Amino acid sequence: MAKQSKTAGKSSSSKEQTVLNPRTTKFEFGGFPGALVLTLFLPVFTVLINKQLTPDAVFSTDPFYYLNPCRSKELWIPYLAWFAGLAVFDLILPGKSMFGTVLRDGTQLRYKINGISNSFLLILVLGMRWQITDGQMPELVFLYEHHIELNIITILFAFYLATYCYVRSFIYVNREPILALGGNSGNVVYDWFIGRELNPRVGCFDIKLFCELRPGMLLWLLINLSCLHHNFVVENNFSGVNDALVLINLLQGFYIFDGVLNEEGLLTMMDIATDGFGFMLAFGDLTFVPFTYSLQARFLSIQPNDLGPQRLALITALMALGYYIFHSSNKQKSDFKQGKLPQLKSIQTQRGTKLLCDSWWGMSQHINYFGDWLISLSWCLTTWFVTPLTYYYSIYFAVLLLHRQQRDEEKCSEKYGRDWVTYQKRVPYKIIPYVY
Ligand code: NDP
């Protein structure tokens, strides 16, 4: 599937390999100790915050209390079937073919973009199950009732998948794989965490792109639906539904489908273009997204919150504003890069490309992050001010976007040199106009 360069199929000399895959010298997250702490802390945090929202939750300091139920094949089989089923559909469903960014060896990988057919199939299956089971949907009940155990299973699965990707990055026979610039330090734990190989693939199946948009994002959608189902069918016997719970399902469902349907936009993003696939991304995609982005729906399924028309309108308006900024600024940059908006002011760089500094991109360097953050705030507001717990998401997302902005600034400053300095003078604000 890859557009192979002339040298890619032959073994390269060790000097060429060093040039292709230089040693990592700049460390993220405080290097090895930071990677170790995050590997231990994030899974525990995810389980504990979900436990907090589970009725009759029992807390134990014995890790085996949490791990024992997860040895059960009644839990592993559905999760593996989910992951493998989506992988098979990803491989067989039709889609358009696109090339990713040019890699360091001059090659480009080919990707199949079939988010539309995958989403259509999922909606069809859900509709059919609703019809066949008269709305009882045993799969959603199972998901709701085994939320914590499934959460732990995804953590273990992310651990195994990251380990598989790390080990296989050493055992290429005929050619040197392209490694992530940030994940080739030689420290086992750090490289395993950050991700050593840039694009691990099994044949034409791209593990990283698949994990970014399928098993985690769609599981998030199903968890939200399981909460709505719990409230509407199990608790209220089809006779009434909580407006806040409906709203969070609609807002997040829209965001999820928007991400899956516009998956080609991901090909130029940092996660696909520059980051390796290690525990950080595997855990983020498979556990953190489905089991913490769904906290508002989980909370509302246990403690329904009647918002009423005014608050519903306010939250929807905030989401619409955030989405408008997020979507139109991302589209504007993408159109500009394709030469569609020549009338907008820009800076010609020494590298031959242009840096847009007009319209949305004259307001701040990452106005799209601001829009995305407003979206996150609208979701938290569906629980109104009943609990601080669900606001974790906006706080976490602000930290993620700040960290991302700093990484991007470092990258662009290295890439564009003096042109980046000129750009920063023209567009001084980083994310929020006139604030930061
Ligand atoms: P950006 O879309 O801001 O892209 C940054 C890259 O675009 C730069 O590295 C540079 O790349 C190019 N660029 C930056 N400024 C300009 C300019 N003025 N003119 C032309 N090119 C420019 O960031 P991301 O890729 O990080 O994010 C994309 C979207 O995804 C955002 O809306 C973000 O909010 C969202 N996101 C959502 C997450 C979630 O969990 N929900 C997680 C992460 C991101 P180059 O020079 O190489 O072209």
Boltz pocket constraint, residues with backbone or C-beta under 6 A from the ligand:
constraints:
  - pocket:
      binder: B
      contacts: [[A, 268], [A, 269], [A, 270], [A, 326], [A, 330], [A, 333], [A, 354], [A, 355], [A, 356], [A, 357], [A, 361], [A, 365], [A, 366], [A, 368], [A, 369], [A, 372], [A, 404], [A, 408], [A, 411], [A, 412]]
      max_distance: 6.0
